[in-house]
Amino acid sequence: MKQDATSVIDIHSHFFPPITQAEAASLDPERAPWLQVGDNEHGMIMTGNKPFRPVYSALWDPARRIAEMDEAGVDQQIMCATPVMFGYNYPIALALPWAQRMNDYAIELCAHDPQRLKTLAQVPLQDIEAACREASRAKSIGHIGVQIGNHFGNKDMDDADMLTFLTHCASEDIPLLVHPWDMMGGDQRMKKWMLPWLVAMPAETQLGILSLILSGAFERLPRSLKICFAHGGGSFAFLLGRVDNAWRERDIIREDCPNLPSSYVDRFFVDSAVFDTRALELLVDVMGEERVMLGSDYPYPLGEQQVGKLIRESRFSSQTREGLLSGNARRFFGI
């Protein structure tokens, strides 16, 4: 595996382990996710007895994943759970063993090639003490960080419980990836054309970031916190000027946020999953080249199909491309 300027680390990819229907039933026989495999190549994520999403073997077969990494020129890949696996809505007596089993599954997948495959844990956010314990346990068995959803029910990132968890991760040097899920809008307003993924997901991510900025949470959180937001931070970078203007013109925006919102971009990272050279250039300009990391959303169709191509073909200097492709990730995750 390369450790020079040409190495490539993909920090945002997903897995779905071979969860059996019986395992899922232990959480919820009607809605919990499991994997129905029709052959060695194709499968279906099921929720209870309902098809949820067609998938293919790279999600659960590490050998297939490594082969596709080789084809794409990816040296290391960091995997995290498909969000349908989170299990946030269940009693902690069910959700904690579920999260533990999913985290153990992830380590088993990485064992195929632990130098090239790394993983982020999931935690039961419905019980913050349990979430903190599981984050620490996961680190002890080999996870290099934790992935969380951007909210839990009506609790956004600035909720006191969420801040307790973020502080715990900062104190134990556990990096975080925040992924949008359970998107706003509902079935009535986002009824087709994948609008929840195209409109609500970017909005959810921006909501997560702004809840930390405008609430003043970043003033209270340790600077040692390593937190990254998926999908290029959603709509944050493009709309930051609107937020700064509102802060200048409306005192209710300044009520809990003592500094210009754009001054907080040094408190978090984003991945590069924006799919357009102009968007990537804006993102790097807003965030700074040291705070953007390659993330593909592999192996789903809405991910970057040629992992790293957007950065490789960008007009950035070779030094900037090296940081985006691997250097920033090495520093963020300590790998």
N, C-alpha and C positions, 0 to 999 in steps of 0.2 A: 504494500500500500504506500502510495506516494505521500510525503510530508513536505513537499516543496511548493513552489508557486503555482504548479499546474494541478495540484490536488483539488478535489471537488467533494464537498460535504453537503448533502441535502438534509436540511433540518426539519422538514415537514413532509412526512409520508405517513400513510395509514396502514394498519393491519387489521385483520379480523381472523381470530383463531378458529380452529375447528370445534366450535362449541356445539355440543349435541343438543337435541331437543330435550332430553332428560335433564341436562345441566341447566338449560334455560328455564325449565319448568320449576326448578328449585327456587328461582327468583320470582317468576310469574308465568304460569302456563299459557296465559292469553296474550301477553304483550312482550315478553322478554325476547331478545334476539338470539338466533342460532343460525348455523350454517348448514344449508342443504346442498350437498355436492352431487351433481348429476353424473359427472365423469371426473377424470383427473384434471380437467382443464376449466370447466365451467361450474358455477354454483349460484345459489340464491341466498341472500340474507333474508331470513324469515323473522317476523315478529309474531310469535304464537303460530297460528296456522295461515297467516297472511304473508304473501310475498312483499318484501320491502325494497330490495335492490338487486339486480343481476350483477354478478361479480366474476372475476376470474382468478386463477390460482396464485398469482403474485401476492394476493392478500394473505394467504395462509401457507404458502410453500416457499421457504427461504431459499431453496436452490433456484427456483424460478426467479425470485427477486434478485439474487446475486447475478444470474445470467443477464437480466435486463439492466442491472447496474453496469455490468461490463460493457454492454452494447452502448449505453449512454455515456460512458466515461465517468461514472460516479464512483468515488473511492469509498465513501462511508455514507450510510443512510441512517437517519434517526426516525424510528417508527413510533407512532402513537395510536391509541385506540380510535376506531371509527366512532363518532360521537353517540351513535345509537346504543353503544355499550355502556354509557356512563352510569345508568341506574340511579339517578338522583332522586327519583320519585318514590323510592321504596323505603320501608322502615330500616333503620340502621342494622338491625339484627339480620336482615337479608342482604342489605347493600354492602356491608363491610366484607363478608366472605366472598361475595361476587367480585368486588374490586380486587381482593387478594388473589382470587383465581385468575382473573384477567391479567394481572401483573405477573403472576407465575407463568402463564401461557407466553407472555411476551418474552420473558427471559429464556424460555425453552426455544422459541423461534430464533433468538439471537445466538444461542449456543451453536447453531450451524456454522457461524463465522463471527465470533465475538469481536474481532478486530474491525470488521466492516459493518456489522449490524449493531446499532445501539437503540435504546428504547426509553420512552417516557412513560411514567406510571399514570394511572388514574386513581382518584381518591373519592370517597363518599362525602361530597360537600354538605349533605344534609346534617352532618354531625361533625363540627369543626375539630373537636378533640380527636375523633377517630380519623379524620382526614389528615391531621398532623402526624398521628402515629403511623398511618399507612405510608405517608410520604417518606418518613424516616426509615421505615422497614424496607420500602422499595429501594431507597438509596443503598441500604446495606446489602441487598442481594444483586445489585448491579445496574439498576436504572440510573440514568444520568440526569434526570429531571422529572418533572410532572407536567402533564397536560390537564387543564381544567376548561370547563365551559365558561363563557363570558358572563353568565348569570346563573342563579339558582332560584327558580320561581320569579318572584318580584324583587329579589335581592340582587342588586348590581354590584359591580366591583368595589364600590365605596362602602358597602355594608360592613358593619363592625365585625361580623363573623369572618367575612372574606378578608378583611384587613388583618385579623388575627392569623389567618392562614398564610397570607403573604409575608407577614412578619416572621412567622415560624420558618418559612422557606428561606428568607433572607438570612436568618440566624444560623441555619444549617447548610448554607451554600447549595441550595437546591434550585436550579434554574426552572423557570416556568414558561410554558407555551399556552397562550390563551386562544381558544378556538371558538368561533361562534356556533351556536346550536339553538334549538327550540325557538325558531325565528319569529319575530313580530309580524303582524299582518293577518294571520289566520287564513283559513281556507276560503273565506268569502272574498277577500280582497287580493289574495295571491293564489288564484284558482288554477292557473296552468302556466305553460311556457317556462317552468322552473323559476318563476319570479321570486320565491323565497330565497333561492340561492343567488339570484342575480341582483336583487334589490335589498332584501331584508338582511342577508348575511353581511354585506358591507356596512349597513346601518348598525347592526348589532355590535360589530367590532368597534366602530367609531363611538358608539354609546359606552362601551367598556372603557375605552381610553379616556373619553371626556368625563366619565364619572369619577375617575381617579384624579384628573386635573382640576375640574371645577369644584369638586368637593373639598379641595385642599388636602386630599389623602396623601399625595406625594410629599407634602410638607411634613407629614408624620411618619411615613414609611422610611425604613433605613435606606441609605443610598447604596448599600450592598445588595439590594434586591435586584435579581436578574429576571426580567420579565419581557417576553416577546409576544407580539400580537400577529396572528396569522393573516394571510391574504393581503399582505402589504399594509396592514392596519385598516383595511376596509376603505371607507370614504374619507378617512381622517385627513390625509395629506392634501387632497384637493380642496377640502372645505375649511382648512385651518385659517385661512384669511378671513372667512366669515366669522369664525369663532373669536379671533383677535379683535375684529371690528366690534363685535357685540360686547366684548369685555371693556373696550375703551368707551363705548357709548351708553352702556346700561349698568347701573350700580348693582342690580340684582345678580349680574354675572360675576361681579367682583366680590360679592358678599363673603364667599368662602375661599376664593382663589386670589391670593395676594399679588401674584405676578402674572404677566402676560401669558396666556395659554401656550403660545409657541415657545416660551422659554423652558418648558418642561420636556421637550423632545429628547433631552439628554438623559431621561429617566427610564426609557424603555427602548426596545428593539422591534423590528418588524421583519417579516420574510419578504421574498421578492416575487411572490405569486401574483403578478399584476398583468402579465401577458401582452404588454405593449411597451415598445422602447421609450415612447414619450412619457408614459406613466412611470416607468422605472427611473428615468432621468429626473422627473419631478420628485419622486419618492426619495431618491438619494440626495437631491438638493435640500429637501425639507428636513430629512432625518440626519443627514451627515453620512458619509460613506462608511463610517465605522459602525453604524447601527442598522445595517441592512444585511440579511443573510439569505443565501439561496434556500428557497423552499418551493417544492414542486406540487404538493398535494397528490403525489403518486400513490396508488395506481388508478385513481378515479378519472373518468372522462373529462371532468372540469379542471383537471390538473395540467401542468405543463407537459405536453406529450413528448418533447425532446428535452429531457431534464438539463437545465443549465444553458440552453441555447440562447435565451434572452440576454443573459449576462455575457456569455462568450462573444456574441455578435454586437454588443453595445459599443458605444464610442468612448467609453471610459478608458483611462490609462491602464496599463498592465498592472500597476500597483493597486488601483481601485478594484479591478476585476479579481485579483487574487484575494483581496479582503472579502468581497461579496461571495466568492465561490467557496472559500474555506477558512481564511484567516480569522474573520469575525466569529465564525462558529466555533473554532478551536478555543478562542479566548472566552466566549460566552459559556460554553459547556465544559471547558477544561479538559478537552480531549486532544 
